[in-house]
Amino acid sequence: MKQRLELVRLTTLIESRPYMANRHNHYEAAFEAYLRQERIAYVAVDEKRRTLVGEGSLKSLDFIVSPNSVASPSSPATQAATRWLVDVKGRKFPSGVKQPQYWRNWSTEDDLRSLARWRQEFGPGFDAALVFAYQLTADRAPTPPEQVFPYRDASYAFVGIGLDDYLAAMRPLSAKWKTVSMPVAEFRRRARPLLEFLAPATTDYWPRDNGDAWESPPCETQPAFSTTP
């Protein structure tokens, strides 16, 4: 309980920490850099150890994100009260070479079970979400061009989906590896670009028709919106 209260107090901080977490996972590092750029309050959680609970252990969260204080030109301020317990999933967009696959969104059952339990532990005012950090590997992106984030020598786009939405539509993927996934069409219907996901009442970036596409600026690494299922 004491640890939980300490984490809750930390969520009131706004990217004013003098350094970023030392993350070897480039997807998580890019996500953290993006939060700092957008001035979204967050806490990076130490994920090196699993947390012991009565019936076993839980995979650690990646971030606690508090969008109450969003304040940047690309993301209007919002009064949303929800604080998000976030598990970051790094995927390529697309993955594969001979047969490129867009919108990969698989997760392990253990990750989802742990995320649900964390939400229960934190209680009212907190919700759980998966954030898919897509590293762009072709000329398409899952977000508008202005939300494509260059980081180091790559470009990333971030898509969020609530845990309940994911659980409602997931399907078994591999019994051996205990993984699940959402059908692409359903994932595209329920998921949102991160800034819209965090502030749904003030933004509306998502193309609703397959015919819509985002134009890429010339000589930039900000690809067009993917219409490939």
For each residue, the residues with C-beta under 8 A, 3 or more apart:
1: 4 5
2: 5 6
3: 6 7
4: 1 7 8 121 122
5: 1 2 8 9
6: 2 3 9 10
7: 3 4 10 11 43 45 64 122
8: 4 5 11 122
9: 5 6 12
10: 6 7 13 43 64
11: 7 8 41 42 43 64 66 83
12: 9 41 66
13: 10 16 17 41 43
14: 39 41 69
15: 35 36 39 40 41 42
16: 13
17: 13 20
18:
19:
20: 17 23 29 32 33 36 44
21: 32 44 46
22:
23: 20 26 28 29 32 44
24:
25: 28 29 88 90
26: 23 29 30 90 135 151 152 154
27: 30 31 88 89 90 91 133 135 156
28: 23 25 31 32 62 88 90 133
29: 20 23 25 26 32 33 151
30: 26 27 33 34 133 135 149 151 152 154 156
31: 27 28 34 35 62 63 88 131 133 156 158
32: 20 21 23 28 29 35 36 42 44 63
33: 20 29 30 36 37 149 151
34: 30 31 37 38 149 151 156 158 194
35: 15 31 32 38 40 42 63 65
36: 15 20 32 33 39
37: 33 34 72 149
38: 34 35 70 72 74 75 195
39: 14 15 36 69 70 71 72
40: 15 35 65 66 67 69 70 75 198
41: 11 12 13 14 15 65 66 67 68 69
42: 11 15 32 35 63 64 65 66
43: 7 10 11 13 63 64
44: 20 21 23 32 62 63
45: 7 60 61 62 63 64
46: 21 49 60
47: 59 60 61 62
48: 60
49: 46 60
50: 57 58 59 60
51: 57 58 60
52: 56 57
53: 56 57 58 117
54:
55:
56: 52 53
57: 50 51 52 53
58: 50 51 53 114 117 118
59: 47 50 87 110 111 114 115
60: 45 46 47 48 49 50 51 114
61: 45 47 64 85 86 87 115 118
62: 28 31 44 45 47 86 87 88
63: 31 32 35 42 43 44 45 84 86 88
64: 7 10 11 42 43 45 61 83 84 85 86
65: 35 40 41 42 83 84 86 198
66: 11 12 40 41 42 69 83 84
67: 40 41 70 78 80 82 83 84 198 199
68: 41 78 79 80 81 83
69: 14 39 40 41 66 77
70: 38 39 40 67 75 76 77 78 195 198 199
71: 39 75 77
72: 37 38 39 75
73:
74: 38 146 147 195
75: 38 40 70 71 72 195 198 199 203
76: 70 199 202 203
77: 69 70 71 202
78: 67 68 70 198 199 201 202
79: 68
80: 67 68 198 199 200 201
81: 68 125
82: 67 125 126 127
83: 11 64 65 66 67 68 125 126 127
84: 63 64 65 66 67 126 127 128 129 160 198
85: 61 64 115 118 119 122 126 127 128 129
86: 61 62 63 64 65 128 129 130 131
87: 59 61 62 107 111 114 115 128 129 130 131
88: 25 27 28 31 62 63 131 133
89: 27 105 106 107 130 131 132 133
90: 25 26 27 28 132 133 135
91: 27 95 104 105 132 133 134 135
92: 95 104 134 135 137
93: 102 103 104 134 135 136 137 138 140 141 142 157 226
94: 100 101 102 104 137 138 140 226 228
95: 91 92 100 101 104 137
96: 99 100 101
97: 100
98:
99: 96
100: 94 95 96 97 138 228
101: 94 95 96 104
102: 93 94 140 142 184 226 228 229
103: 93 142 184 187 188 226 229
104: 91 92 93 94 95 101 181
105: 89 91 130 132 161 181 182 184 187 191
106: 89 173 179 180 181
107: 87 89 111 112 130 166 170 179 180 181
108: 111 112 177 178 179 180
109: 112 113 178 179 180
110: 59 113 114 178
111: 59 87 107 108 114 115
112: 107 108 109 115 116 163 166 167 170 180
113: 109 110 116 117
114: 58 59 60 87 110 111 117 118
115: 59 61 85 87 111 112 118 119 128 130 163
116: 112 113 119 120 128 163 167
117: 53 58 113 114 120 121
118: 58 61 85 114 115 121 122 128
119: 85 115 116 122 126 127 128 163
120: 116 117 123
121: 4 117 118
122: 4 7 8 85 118 119 125 126
123: 120 126
124:
125: 81 82 83 122
126: 82 83 84 85 119 122 123
127: 82 83 84 85 119 162 163
128: 84 85 86 87 115 116 118 119 162 163
129: 84 85 86 87 160 161 162 163 197
130: 86 87 89 105 107 115 160 161 163 166
131: 31 86 87 88 89 158 159 160 194
132: 89 90 91 105 142 158 159 160 161 191
133: 27 28 30 31 88 89 90 91 156 158
134: 91 92 93 141 142 156 157 158 159
135: 26 27 30 90 91 92 93 154 155 156
136: 93 140 141 148 154 155 156 157 221 223
137: 92 93 94 95
138: 93 94 100 223
139: 216 223 224
140: 93 94 102 136 223 224 225 226 227 228
141: 93 134 136 145 148 155 157 214 222 223 224 225 226
142: 93 102 103 132 134 157 159 193 225 226
143: 147 148 157 158 159 193 194 205 225
144: 147 148 193 205 214 225
145: 141 148 214 215 216 217 220 222 223 224
146: 74 222
147: 74 143 144 157 158 193 194 195 205
148: 136 141 143 144 145 155 156 157 221 222 223
149: 30 33 34 37 155 156 157 158
150: 154 155 156 221
151: 26 29 30 33 34 154 155 156
152: 26 30
153:
154: 26 30 135 136 150 151
155: 135 136 141 148 149 150 151 221 222 223
156: 27 30 31 34 133 134 135 136 148 149 150 151
157: 93 134 136 141 142 143 147 148 149 193
158: 31 34 131 132 133 134 143 147 149 193 194
159: 131 132 134 142 143 191 192 193 194 197
160: 84 129 130 131 132 191 192 193 194 197 198
161: 105 129 130 132 165 166 187 190 191 192 197
162: 127 128 129 165 166 190
163: 112 115 116 119 127 128 129 130 166 167
164: 167 168
165: 161 162 168 169 190 191
166: 107 112 130 161 162 163 169 170 182 190
167: 112 116 163 164 170
168: 164 165
169: 165 166 182 183 186 187 190
170: 107 112 166 167 180 181 182
171: 180 181 182 183
172: 175 180
173: 106 177 179 180 181
174: 177 178 179
175: 172 178
176:
177: 108 173 174
178: 108 109 110 174 175
179: 106 107 108 109 173 174
180: 106 107 108 109 112 170 171 172 173
181: 104 105 106 107 170 171 173
182: 105 166 169 170 171 186 187 190
183: 169 171 186 187
184: 102 103 105 187 188 229
185: 188 189 229
186: 169 182 183 189 190
187: 103 105 161 169 182 183 184 190 191
188: 103 184 185 191
189: 185 186
190: 161 162 165 166 169 182 186 187
191: 105 132 159 160 161 165 187 188 197
192: 159 160 161 196 197 200 205 206
193: 142 143 144 147 157 158 159 160 196 197 205 206
194: 34 131 143 147 158 159 160 197 198
195: 38 70 74 75 147 198 199 203 205
196: 192 193 199 200 203 204 205 206
197: 129 159 160 161 191 192 193 194 200
198: 40 65 67 70 75 78 80 84 160 194 195
199: 67 70 75 76 78 80 195 196 202 203
200: 80 192 196 197 203
201: 78 80
202: 76 77 78 199
203: 75 76 195 196 199 200
204: 196
205: 143 144 147 192 193 195 196
206: 192 193 196
207: 212 213 214 225
208: 212
209: 212
210: 227
211: 227
212: 207 208 209 225 227
213: 207 224 225 227
214: 141 144 145 207 223 224 225
215: 145 224
216: 139 145 220 222 223 224
217: 145 220 222
218:
219:
220: 145 216 217
221: 136 148 150 155
222: 141 145 146 148 155 216 217
223: 136 138 139 140 141 145 148 155 214 216 226
224: 139 140 141 145 213 214 215 216
225: 140 141 142 143 144 207 212 213 214
226: 93 94 102 103 140 141 142 223
227: 140 210 211 212 213
228: 94 100 102 140
229: 102 103 184 185
